Structures are given as structure tokens and as C-alpha cells.
Amino acid sequence: MSRRAVVIGAGLAGMLAAAALSAVADEVVVLDRDDLPAGPEHRKGLPQGRHAHLLMAGGLASMEDLVPGVSMRKHLLAAGAHEIPLGSGMVALTPEGWLRRWRHPGPHMLTCTRALLDWAVRGAVLDSTGVVIRKARVLELTGSRQCVTGVRLSTDAGEEELAADFVVDASGRGSRIVTWLAGLGVDDVREKTVDAGLVNATRLYRTPEGAGRFPLTMVQADPYQGRPGRSGMVLPIEGDRWMVSLAGTRGGGEPPSDPDAFLRYTLDLPDPVVGRLISGAEPLTDVHVSRSTSNHRRYLEKVRSWPDRLVVLGDALATFNPAYGQGMSVAALGARELARELRRSSSGLGEPGLARRVQRRAARPVESAWTMAVSQDVWYPGTRGGSPGLADRLVTAYTRRMIRTATGSYTAASALWDVMSMTTGPTRLLRPSTVLATLSGPPLPAAVGAPLTEEERTVLRRLDRTGG
């Protein structure tokens, strides 16, 4: 008997889930309401698509496990992505000072446009599996509160029911999963939103001649001064371009859409290095602004009675402040949990309790990312949906001391890289070696100014049109 799996959403989470399902299902159908671009182009269903995206090592490792016969790292690099070692290839000003650059590269992350990443992953999955994509809008789930049996969908030809042995909702931030579950009689979904009012503003520039090897450069926001957060970064992307992304929280920190004001904003950050770099670079686009940035979580793993044959992944499960660069990696980690549970299943897609196990396991990387994002966002003035409690204050005190130590301690820095890259969870920060290093403080003095090589300083001086 043929087994069909249906995935709602052809974004990153959906295509990776489809890859996982293709190993056990005879037919995998991905449904998406948008016309998907034939190349690496932005699509309207992705509100954050034009802004900075970082694919962390943990997310990339999950992709490598999911797509059969394809090295996603090589595939993405061949398509134009850049590989950045956290330990040596990044210049970062944290609220506790400049992070040093070490000889050991540490974990790597990939940088490119979200359009390129989605296109490359979609192509790799379609080329290596039997997955098919249909343009359709899902109206509701079919079945009961005990078991989902498919979806009702709408196409240009009308409405129809599509039966399925397994359904994955990966339809993104705008998912209607709570409404769909209520239609099945599941009405105890708890949700939480923590919104710092972050606004993103992004502009693309041509990489200046001779600056192709300049490190990824970021000035992070400081949540702890009782003022709106303001941050900026320059990262290399495909096509010999720089993506410059600014982010600021409500109450006066929001970056502007006006090009001249965009540059002034970068120069008013705690260090003007981003503005000095781009002041001599050629802009290629207007400034794109987005406000879809809140942390929102659906605690589906805590629903009393979860229906069999249904899993929710990616932004449909949880969204995070994009400033922390976690969303894509969390989606990939969730899809890997789906693949692992499918391999362990003794009776395939219809095994009772399989979907609930996947949902609970997918909640683990969500919890880690949620803690990292929300524990900082609650400190910004005007944040809605959360405020720092006693536990937040204790965690923040330790984390700030650890980051301050990481500015001059390789032991603390390597722990920070591991957590940032999502190769391990936040408990990595509580290992005895990390705790000892944190309590001892940084053995090296704080860096004065951005830790650039002499060659990089020459590039910066040549580009600087600000007189800085």
C-alpha cells in the first residue's frame, strides 16, 4: 500500500522535512501557496528574506544528514555562499567588549542571501529525492483529535481533500496551526510572545576592490543600559556583494529607510566601524525595512493529547528575534529530529505516538534558542510580553561575566562559539572548565578597538570617507 506524506510550506524547514520523509514514504508532496522562483530570488512569503541570515554549524550539520548524497556545505559554497570561522574570521563588538580573534578558527558558519539558501536547498532536495511541489493553499487538516488523515486544500481548479499518512506543517510565521488544531478539537495550545519591537533595515553594496577577504564585522546591541538596542553588521554574500543589516528596538532605536540616515545610523553605533566601511562602498539597492521580528512560541509539545501523524516544525513552531541568527538552524535541527525518529520507528509513518515523540524532540533546540533570545530581549525598554525575573537576572549576570571573560580567554571563547553555532546547548556554558574560566576572568587585557590586521586596517582607511 502506497504511503503518502504531505508537507505544508516549501521553505527551508519544509524542504528539509520533505527530505527526511522521502526516506520512508513512497510519495512526498510539498504544498506552497506561492509561485516559487526558478532562481535565487526573493519571494513575498518570507518577510525576513531580504535581511541577514547566518547558517550556523549545527544547522549545516543537520542539513548534511538530511539530504541524501549531497554535501550541502559544498553545494552552498559552489552557489556563492561564504564560510566564516567564528574564532578567526569575525570582528565583533559585544556589550562586554571586542571579541579577540584566535589562531584556532572554531566552528564555521555560512553567509549568503536567504533567497540563495532556499533555492539551493530546494534544488538539492528535488534533485536527490522523489519529492514533488504543488501550488496550493491549505484550508484545514482532516481527521480527528486522535489522528490527522490529510489536508483540505484550494487550487486554481477548486477545493479538494488530499489524504496523507503523515502531515508536517512548515508553513512559517503565518501558520494557522492553532486554528487547524481547534478544528480537530485540540484547543489547549499555549502560546507566548516576547516582542522587543525590533526593526531591521538592510542594504546591499558592491564589495569594494581589495576588500573581498575583509572579515564579517558586527557591532552588537547592548540590552543592559536601559536604552533601545542598536546594532549593525557587514557580511559577505554571493555575487561579490556586502549585505549591511541594521537592527534596533522600539523607543528610538529603529533604523531608518532613508539612505543618508542609514549611513548616519551606522556611524552612531557604539563603534563606527560599520559606517566607516560602507562610506566608501557602492550601494546596489534601496534600504529594505521589516518589522516581523518578535519571538513567538507555540508549546505544542505540552498539548495534553497530540494527534498522531502530525508534526509542526520551523517558524510554524517558533520564531525568534532574527538578530541572533538561530531560526534556520533550529528548523534544520527539528527536521533532523524527524528523520531520527522515522529511522527508529518500527512500523513506519503510522506508528502511534511517533508524531508526539518528534514534537517533543523538536522542542529541545527551540528551547535553547528561545532562552538565548528572550533572556536578552526582556532587558530592552518597551519589550512586550516579558520582563526580567530573578532567574533572568542570575543567568544574565553569569552570561555577561562569561562573555567578558571570552574577550580574553580562549576557554571561554570556545564555549561561546559552541553555543552560538548550535553545535551544543547552553549547558556547555556550565562545564567545569568554562565556569572556572568565567570565575577567574580574562587572562588577557581587553582589546582597544576592533581587532583588525594591518592589512585590514589599510583597507578600512582606504574606504573611510567619514574622516574617522
ZAMILO-415324 format. One record per residue (C-alpha): residue in one letter; x, y, z. Coordinates in Angstrom, 1 decimal, decimal comma, padded with zeros to 4 digits. Layout:
REM residues N
{rec "A" {X Y Z}}
...
//
This chain:
REM residues 468
{rec "M" {000,0 000,0 000,0}}
{rec "S" {001,4 003,4 -001,1}}
{rec "R" {002,4 005,7 001,8}}
{rec "R" {002,0 009,5 001,2}}
{rec "A" {003,4 012,3 003,3}}
{rec "V" {002,3 015,9 002,9}}
{rec "V" {004,4 018,9 003,9}}
{rec "I" {002,9 022,4 004,1}}
{rec "G" {005,4 025,0 003,0}}
{rec "A" {008,3 024,9 000,6}}
{rec "G" {010,7 027,0 002,6}}
{rec "L" {013,8 025,7 004,3}}
{rec "A" {012,0 023,8 007,1}}
{rec "G" {009,5 022,3 004,7}}
{rec "M" {012,1 021,1 002,2}}
{rec "L" {014,3 019,6 004,9}}
{rec "A" {011,3 017,8 006,4}}
{rec "A" {010,4 016,5 002,9}}
{rec "A" {013,9 015,1 002,6}}
{rec "A" {013,5 013,3 005,9}}
{rec "L" {010,2 011,9 004,9}}
{rec "S" {011,4 010,8 001,5}}
{rec "A" {013,4 008,0 003,1}}
{rec "V" {010,3 006,2 004,4}}
{rec "A" {007,4 007,5 002,3}}
{rec "D" {006,5 006,3 -001,3}}
{rec "E" {005,3 009,8 -002,2}}
{rec "V" {006,1 013,2 -000,6}}
{rec "V" {004,0 016,2 -001,7}}
{rec "V" {005,1 019,7 -000,7}}
{rec "L" {002,3 022,3 -000,8}}
{rec "D" {003,0 026,0 -001,1}}
{rec "R" {000,7 028,9 -001,9}}
{rec "D" {003,4 031,0 -003,7}}
{rec "D" {004,8 030,7 -007,1}}
{rec "L" {008,4 029,6 -006,4}}
{rec "P" {011,2 031,4 -008,2}}
{rec "A" {013,3 029,4 -010,7}}
{rec "G" {016,5 031,0 -009,3}}
{rec "P" {017,8 032,6 -006,1}}
{rec "E" {015,2 035,4 -005,9}}
{rec "H" {013,3 036,9 -003,0}}
{rec "R" {009,7 035,7 -002,6}}
{rec "K" {006,9 037,6 -000,9}}
{rec "G" {006,0 034,8 001,6}}
{rec "L" {009,3 035,4 003,5}}
{rec "P" {009,1 038,7 005,4}}
{rec "Q" {012,6 038,5 006,7}}
{rec "G" {014,0 037,2 003,5}}
{rec "R" {015,9 040,3 002,5}}
{rec "H" {017,8 040,6 005,8}}
{rec "A" {020,9 038,9 007,2}}
{rec "H" {020,8 035,2 007,6}}
{rec "L" {023,5 033,1 009,3}}
{rec "L" {023,6 029,3 008,9}}
{rec "M" {025,3 028,0 012,0}}
{rec "A" {027,5 024,9 012,1}}
{rec "G" {024,8 022,9 014,0}}
{rec "G" {022,2 023,7 011,3}}
{rec "L" {024,6 022,9 008,5}}
{rec "A" {025,5 019,5 010,1}}
{rec "S" {021,8 018,7 010,3}}
{rec "M" {021,4 019,5 006,6}}
{rec "E" {024,3 017,3 005,7}}
{rec "D" {022,4 014,4 007,5}}
{rec "L" {019,1 015,1 005,8}}
{rec "V" {019,8 015,5 002,0}}
{rec "P" {020,9 012,1 000,6}}
{rec "G" {024,0 012,0 -001,5}}
{rec "V" {024,6 015,8 -001,3}}
{rec "S" {027,2 017,7 000,7}}
{rec "M" {025,2 020,8 001,5}}
{rec "R" {028,3 022,7 002,5}}
{rec "K" {030,0 022,2 -000,9}}
{rec "H" {026,6 022,8 -002,7}}
{rec "L" {026,1 026,1 -000,9}}
{rec "L" {029,7 027,2 -001,3}}
{rec "A" {029,6 026,4 -005,0}}
{rec "A" {026,4 028,5 -005,3}}
{rec "G" {028,3 031,5 -003,8}}
{rec "A" {027,9 031,3 -000,1}}
{rec "H" {030,8 032,3 002,2}}
{rec "E" {032,3 030,3 005,0}}
{rec "I" {033,2 032,3 008,1}}
{rec "P" {035,2 030,8 011,0}}
{rec "L" {033,8 032,2 014,3}}
{rec "G" {037,1 032,1 016,0}}
{rec "S" {039,2 034,0 013,4}}
{rec "G" {037,0 035,3 010,7}}
{rec "M" {034,7 037,6 012,7}}
{rec "V" {035,2 041,0 014,2}}
{rec "A" {032,6 041,6 016,9}}
{rec "L" {031,9 044,2 019,5}}
{rec "T" {029,8 042,7 022,3}}
{rec "P" {028,3 044,7 025,2}}
{rec "E" {031,3 043,4 027,2}}
{rec "G" {034,0 044,5 024,7}}
{rec "W" {035,7 043,3 021,5}}
{rec "L" {036,0 039,5 021,0}}
{rec "R" {039,5 038,5 020,2}}
{rec "R" {040,4 036,6 017,0}}
{rec "W" {042,3 033,4 017,7}}
{rec "R" {044,5 031,2 015,5}}
{rec "H" {042,1 028,4 016,0}}
{rec "P" {039,2 029,0 013,6}}
{rec "G" {036,5 027,4 015,7}}
{rec "P" {033,1 026,4 014,3}}
{rec "H" {032,2 027,8 010,9}}
{rec "M" {029,0 029,5 009,7}}
{rec "L" {027,8 030,2 006,1}}
{rec "T" {026,6 033,6 004,9}}
{rec "C" {024,5 034,2 001,8}}
{rec "T" {021,1 035,7 000,9}}
{rec "R" {018,1 033,7 002,2}}
{rec "A" {017,0 033,5 -001,4}}
{rec "L" {020,1 031,7 -002,4}}
{rec "L" {019,9 029,3 000,5}}
{rec "D" {016,3 028,4 000,0}}
{rec "W" {016,8 027,9 -003,8}}
{rec "A" {019,9 025,8 -003,3}}
{rec "V" {018,3 023,6 -000,6}}
{rec "R" {015,1 023,2 -002,6}}
{rec "G" {017,1 022,2 -005,7}}
{rec "A" {019,2 019,7 -003,8}}
{rec "V" {016,2 018,0 -002,3}}
{rec "L" {014,3 017,8 -005,6}}
{rec "D" {017,3 016,5 -007,5}}
{rec "S" {018,1 013,8 -004,9}}
{rec "T" {014,6 012,6 -003,9}}
{rec "G" {011,2 011,9 -005,5}}
{rec "V" {009,7 014,9 -003,7}}
{rec "V" {007,2 017,0 -005,7}}
{rec "I" {005,9 020,5 -005,1}}
{rec "R" {002,3 021,6 -005,8}}
{rec "K" {001,0 025,2 -005,7}}
{rec "A" {-002,0 025,1 -003,3}}
{rec "R" {-003,3 026,8 -000,2}}
{rec "V" {-004,1 024,6 002,8}}
{rec "L" {-007,5 025,3 004,3}}
{rec "E" {-007,6 022,8 007,2}}
{rec "L" {-006,4 019,5 008,5}}
{rec "T" {-008,7 016,5 008,1}}
{rec "G" {-009,1 013,7 010,6}}
{rec "S" {-009,8 013,9 014,3}}
{rec "R" {-008,1 015,0 017,6}}
{rec "Q" {-006,7 011,5 017,7}}
{rec "C" {-005,2 011,3 014,2}}
{rec "V" {-004,7 013,5 011,2}}
{rec "T" {-005,6 011,9 007,9}}
{rec "G" {-004,7 014,6 005,4}}
{rec "V" {-005,5 018,2 004,4}}
{rec "R" {-008,2 020,1 002,6}}
{rec "L" {-006,6 022,5 000,1}}
{rec "S" {-007,5 025,1 -002,5}}
{rec "T" {-006,0 025,3 -006,0}}
{rec "D" {-006,9 027,2 -009,2}}
{rec "A" {-009,1 024,2 -010,1}}
{rec "G" {-011,1 024,4 -006,8}}
{rec "E" {-011,0 022,6 -003,4}}
{rec "E" {-010,0 019,1 -002,8}}
{rec "E" {-009,0 016,7 000,0}}
{rec "L" {-005,5 015,2 -000,1}}
{rec "A" {-005,2 012,0 002,0}}
{rec "A" {-001,9 011,5 003,8}}
{rec "D" {-000,3 009,0 006,1}}
{rec "F" {001,8 011,9 007,7}}
{rec "V" {001,5 015,7 007,6}}
{rec "V" {004,2 018,2 008,5}}
{rec "D" {003,2 021,9 009,0}}
{rec "A" {006,2 024,0 008,0}}
{rec "S" {004,2 026,9 006,7}}
{rec "G" {006,2 029,5 008,6}}
{rec "R" {005,5 032,5 010,8}}
{rec "G" {001,9 032,9 009,4}}
{rec "S" {000,9 029,3 010,1}}
{rec "R" {-002,7 028,7 011,0}}
{rec "I" {-001,9 025,6 013,0}}
{rec "V" {-003,7 026,7 016,2}}
{rec "T" {-006,9 027,3 014,2}}
{rec "W" {-006,4 024,0 012,4}}
{rec "L" {-005,9 022,1 015,6}}
{rec "A" {-009,0 023,8 017,2}}
{rec "G" {-011,0 022,5 014,2}}
{rec "L" {-010,0 019,0 015,2}}
{rec "G" {-010,9 019,6 018,8}}
{rec "V" {-007,4 020,3 020,2}}
{rec "D" {-007,9 023,6 022,0}}
{rec "D" {-005,2 023,7 024,7}}
{rec "V" {-002,3 025,2 022,8}}
{rec "R" {-000,3 027,6 024,9}}
{rec "E" {001,5 030,4 023,1}}
{rec "K" {003,9 033,2 024,2}}
{rec "T" {005,2 036,3 022,5}}
{rec "V" {008,1 038,4 023,6}}
{rec "D" {008,5 041,5 021,4}}
{rec "A" {011,3 044,0 021,7}}
{rec "G" {009,9 045,9 018,7}}
{rec "L" {012,9 045,2 016,6}}
{rec "V" {013,1 046,8 013,2}}
{rec "N" {015,5 045,5 010,5}}
{rec "A" {016,9 047,7 007,8}}
{rec "T" {019,2 046,2 005,1}}
{rec "R" {021,0 047,4 002,0}}
{rec "L" {023,3 045,7 -000,4}}
{rec "Y" {026,7 047,1 -001,6}}
{rec "R" {029,3 046,0 -004,1}}
{rec "T" {032,3 044,6 -002,3}}
{rec "P" {035,0 047,2 -002,8}}
{rec "E" {038,1 046,2 -004,7}}
{rec "G" {040,6 044,6 -002,4}}
{rec "A" {038,1 044,1 000,4}}
{rec "G" {036,9 040,6 -000,6}}
{rec "R" {038,6 039,0 002,4}}
{rec "F" {037,6 041,6 005,0}}
{rec "P" {036,1 039,7 008,0}}
{rec "L" {032,4 039,7 008,9}}
{rec "T" {032,0 042,8 011,1}}
{rec "M" {029,3 043,4 013,7}}
{rec "V" {028,5 045,8 016,4}}
{rec "Q" {026,1 044,1 018,8}}
{rec "A" {023,2 045,8 020,6}}
{rec "D" {023,5 046,3 024,4}}
{rec "P" {020,4 045,3 026,2}}
{rec "Y" {021,6 046,2 029,7}}
{rec "Q" {021,9 050,0 029,7}}
{rec "G" {018,1 050,8 029,8}}
{rec "R" {018,2 052,2 026,3}}
{rec "P" {016,8 051,0 023,0}}
{rec "G" {019,1 048,5 021,3}}
{rec "R" {021,1 049,4 018,2}}
{rec "S" {023,3 047,1 016,1}}
{rec "G" {024,8 046,7 012,7}}
{rec "M" {026,8 044,2 010,6}}
{rec "V" {028,5 043,8 007,3}}
{rec "L" {028,6 040,3 006,0}}
{rec "P" {029,8 038,9 002,6}}
{rec "I" {027,3 037,3 000,4}}
{rec "E" {027,2 035,8 -003,1}}
{rec "G" {027,9 037,9 -006,2}}
{rec "D" {030,8 039,9 -004,7}}
{rec "R" {028,4 041,8 -002,5}}
{rec "W" {028,2 043,0 001,1}}
{rec "M" {024,9 042,8 003,0}}
{rec "V" {024,7 045,5 005,6}}
{rec "S" {021,9 044,9 008,1}}
{rec "L" {021,0 047,2 010,9}}
{rec "A" {018,6 046,4 013,8}}
{rec "G" {017,1 048,5 016,6}}
{rec "T" {014,4 048,2 019,2}}
{rec "R" {011,3 050,4 019,8}}
{rec "G" {011,5 053,7 021,5}}
{rec "G" {014,2 055,4 019,4}}
{rec "G" {016,5 052,6 018,3}}
{rec "E" {014,8 051,8 015,0}}
{rec "P" {017,0 052,1 011,9}}
{rec "P" {015,8 054,3 009,1}}
{rec "S" {014,8 053,6 005,4}}
{rec "D" {016,4 056,8 004,1}}
{rec "P" {019,8 056,1 002,6}}
{rec "D" {021,6 059,1 004,1}}
{rec "A" {020,1 058,4 007,5}}
{rec "F" {021,1 054,7 007,1}}
{rec "L" {024,7 055,7 007,0}}
{rec "R" {024,4 058,2 009,9}}
{rec "Y" {022,9 055,4 012,0}}
{rec "T" {025,9 053,1 011,4}}
{rec "L" {028,2 055,9 012,4}}
{rec "D" {026,3 056,5 015,7}}
{rec "L" {026,6 052,8 016,8}}
{rec "P" {028,9 052,2 019,8}}
{rec "D" {031,8 051,9 017,3}}
{rec "P" {031,6 053,5 013,8}}
{rec "V" {033,5 050,6 012,0}}
{rec "V" {030,4 049,5 010,0}}
{rec "G" {029,8 053,1 008,8}}
{rec "R" {033,4 053,7 008,0}}
{rec "L" {033,5 050,5 005,9}}
{rec "I" {030,4 051,3 003,8}}
{rec "S" {031,0 055,0 003,5}}
{rec "G" {033,4 054,2 000,6}}
{rec "A" {031,3 051,3 -000,9}}
{rec "E" {028,9 051,5 -003,8}}
{rec "P" {025,3 050,8 -002,8}}
{rec "L" {023,4 048,5 -005,1}}
{rec "T" {019,8 048,6 -003,7}}
{rec "D" {017,5 050,8 -001,7}}
{rec "V" {017,1 050,2 002,0}}
{rec "H" {014,6 047,4 002,8}}
{rec "V" {012,8 047,5 006,2}}
{rec "S" {011,0 044,8 008,1}}
{rec "R" {009,2 044,6 011,4}}
{rec "S" {008,3 040,9 011,6}}
{rec "T" {010,8 040,2 014,3}}
{rec "S" {009,1 039,1 017,6}}
{rec "N" {009,9 035,9 019,5}}
{rec "H" {006,8 033,7 019,3}}
{rec "R" {006,5 030,2 020,6}}
{rec "R" {003,7 027,6 020,4}}
{rec "Y" {004,2 025,0 023,2}}
{rec "L" {002,8 022,1 021,1}}
{rec "E" {004,9 019,6 022,9}}
{rec "K" {002,8 020,3 026,0}}
{rec "V" {-000,6 019,7 024,4}}
{rec "R" {-002,4 017,0 026,5}}
{rec "S" {-003,4 014,8 023,6}}
{rec "W" {-001,4 015,3 020,4}}
{rec "P" {-002,9 013,8 017,2}}
{rec "D" {-000,9 011,1 015,6}}
{rec "R" {000,6 011,7 012,1}}
{rec "L" {001,1 015,4 012,6}}
{rec "V" {004,3 017,4 013,2}}
{rec "V" {004,9 021,1 013,3}}
{rec "L" {008,4 022,5 012,5}}
{rec "G" {010,3 025,7 011,8}}
{rec "D" {008,7 029,1 012,2}}
{rec "A" {005,3 027,4 012,5}}
{rec "L" {006,5 026,1 015,8}}
{rec "A" {008,6 029,1 017,0}}
{rec "T" {010,1 032,3 015,7}}
{rec "F" {013,0 034,2 017,2}}
{rec "N" {014,4 037,7 017,1}}
{rec "P" {016,4 037,4 013,8}}
{rec "A" {019,3 039,4 015,4}}
{rec "Y" {020,5 036,2 017,0}}
{rec "G" {020,8 034,2 013,8}}
{rec "Q" {019,1 031,0 015,1}}
{rec "G" {015,9 030,4 013,0}}
{rec "M" {017,4 028,4 010,1}}
{rec "S" {019,5 026,2 012,3}}
{rec "V" {016,6 025,4 014,6}}
{rec "A" {014,5 024,5 011,6}}
{rec "A" {017,2 022,1 010,4}}
{rec "L" {017,7 020,6 013,8}}
{rec "G" {014,0 020,0 014,0}}
{rec "A" {013,9 018,2 010,7}}
{rec "R" {016,8 016,1 011,8}}
{rec "E" {014,8 015,0 014,9}}
{rec "L" {012,0 014,0 012,5}}
{rec "A" {014,5 011,9 010,4}}
{rec "R" {015,9 010,2 013,5}}
{rec "E" {012,6 009,2 014,9}}
{rec "L" {011,4 007,9 011,5}}
{rec "R" {014,5 005,7 011,4}}
{rec "R" {013,8 004,4 014,8}}
{rec "S" {010,2 003,7 014,1}}
{rec "S" {009,3 000,0 013,9}}
{rec "S" {006,1 000,4 012,0}}
{rec "G" {006,6 003,5 009,8}}
{rec "L" {004,6 006,7 009,4}}
{rec "G" {001,5 005,4 011,1}}
{rec "E" {003,2 004,3 014,4}}
{rec "P" {001,1 005,5 017,3}}
{rec "G" {003,0 008,1 019,4}}
{rec "L" {005,6 008,8 016,7}}
{rec "A" {004,4 012,3 016,0}}
{rec "R" {004,3 013,2 019,6}}
{rec "R" {007,9 012,0 020,1}}
{rec "V" {009,1 014,1 017,2}}
{rec "Q" {007,2 017,1 018,5}}
{rec "R" {008,9 016,8 021,9}}
{rec "R" {012,3 016,3 020,5}}
{rec "A" {011,9 019,2 018,1}}
{rec "A" {011,1 021,4 021,2}}
{rec "R" {014,7 020,9 022,5}}
{rec "P" {016,6 023,1 020,0}}
{rec "V" {013,6 025,5 020,2}}
{rec "E" {014,0 025,8 024,0}}
{rec "S" {017,7 026,5 023,7}}
{rec "A" {017,2 029,2 021,0}}
{rec "W" {014,3 030,7 022,9}}
{rec "T" {016,3 031,0 026,1}}
{rec "M" {019,2 032,7 024,3}}
{rec "A" {016,9 035,2 022,5}}
{rec "V" {014,4 036,0 025,2}}
{rec "S" {016,9 036,3 028,0}}
{rec "Q" {018,4 039,3 026,2}}
{rec "D" {015,2 040,8 024,7}}
{rec "V" {013,4 041,2 028,0}}
{rec "W" {016,0 043,8 029,1}}
{rec "Y" {015,2 046,3 026,3}}
{rec "P" {012,9 049,1 027,4}}
{rec "G" {009,4 048,7 025,9}}
{rec "T" {009,6 045,0 025,4}}
{rec "R" {006,1 043,5 025,4}}
{rec "G" {005,3 040,1 026,8}}
{rec "G" {008,2 039,6 029,2}}
{rec "S" {010,3 041,3 031,8}}
{rec "P" {013,4 040,1 033,7}}
{rec "G" {012,7 038,0 036,8}}
{rec "L" {015,1 036,6 039,4}}
{rec "A" {016,2 033,7 037,2}}
{rec "D" {016,8 036,0 034,3}}
{rec "R" {019,0 038,3 036,5}}
{rec "L" {021,1 035,4 037,7}}
{rec "V" {021,5 033,9 034,2}}
{rec "T" {022,3 037,4 032,8}}
{rec "A" {024,9 038,1 035,5}}
{rec "Y" {026,7 034,8 034,7}}
{rec "T" {026,4 035,2 030,9}}
{rec "R" {027,8 038,7 031,0}}
{rec "R" {030,7 037,7 033,1}}
{rec "M" {031,4 034,8 030,8}}
{rec "I" {031,3 037,0 027,6}}
{rec "R" {033,6 039,5 029,3}}
{rec "T" {035,9 036,6 030,0}}
{rec "A" {035,6 035,4 026,4}}
{rec "T" {037,1 038,7 025,2}}
{rec "G" {040,5 037,5 026,6}}
{rec "S" {040,1 033,7 027,3}}
{rec "Y" {040,3 031,0 024,7}}
{rec "T" {038,5 028,6 027,0}}
{rec "A" {035,5 030,9 027,5}}
{rec "A" {035,5 032,0 023,8}}
{rec "S" {035,4 028,4 022,6}}
{rec "A" {032,4 027,7 024,8}}
{rec "L" {030,7 030,8 023,5}}
{rec "W" {031,4 029,7 019,9}}
{rec "D" {029,9 026,2 020,5}}
{rec "V" {026,7 027,7 021,9}}
{rec "M" {026,4 030,4 019,2}}
{rec "S" {026,9 027,8 016,5}}
{rec "M" {024,3 025,5 018,0}}
{rec "T" {026,6 022,5 018,0}}
{rec "T" {025,8 022,1 021,6}}
{rec "G" {023,2 023,5 024,1}}
{rec "P" {023,5 026,3 026,7}}
{rec "T" {024,6 023,7 029,3}}
{rec "R" {028,0 023,9 027,5}}
{rec "L" {028,5 027,2 029,5}}
{rec "L" {028,2 025,3 032,8}}
{rec "R" {031,0 022,8 032,2}}
{rec "P" {033,6 023,0 035,0}}
{rec "S" {036,3 024,3 032,7}}
{rec "T" {034,0 027,1 031,5}}
{rec "V" {032,8 028,0 034,9}}
{rec "L" {036,4 028,1 036,3}}
{rec "A" {037,5 030,3 033,4}}
{rec "T" {034,5 032,6 033,9}}
{rec "L" {035,1 033,0 037,6}}
{rec "S" {038,8 033,6 037,0}}
{rec "G" {038,2 036,3 034,5}}
{rec "P" {040,1 037,1 031,2}}
{rec "P" {043,8 036,4 031,4}}
{rec "L" {044,5 038,8 028,5}}
{rec "P" {043,7 042,5 028,6}}
{rec "A" {040,7 043,9 026,7}}
{rec "A" {041,3 044,8 023,1}}
{rec "V" {041,4 048,5 022,3}}
{rec "G" {039,5 049,0 019,1}}
{rec "A" {038,5 046,5 016,5}}
{rec "P" {040,9 043,5 016,3}}
{rec "L" {042,0 044,0 012,7}}
{rec "T" {045,2 043,0 011,0}}
{rec "E" {047,4 045,7 009,5}}
{rec "E" {046,2 044,8 006,0}}
{rec "E" {042,6 045,1 007,1}}
{rec "R" {043,3 048,5 008,7}}
{rec "T" {044,7 049,6 005,4}}
{rec "V" {041,5 048,5 003,7}}
{rec "L" {039,4 050,3 006,3}}
{rec "R" {041,4 053,6 005,9}}
{rec "R" {041,1 053,4 002,2}}
{rec "L" {037,3 053,0 002,3}}
{rec "D" {036,6 055,5 005,0}}
{rec "R" {035,0 058,7 003,7}}
{rec "T" {033,9 059,9 007,1}}
{rec "G" {037,2 061,4 008,3}}
{rec "G" {037,3 058,9 011,2}}
//
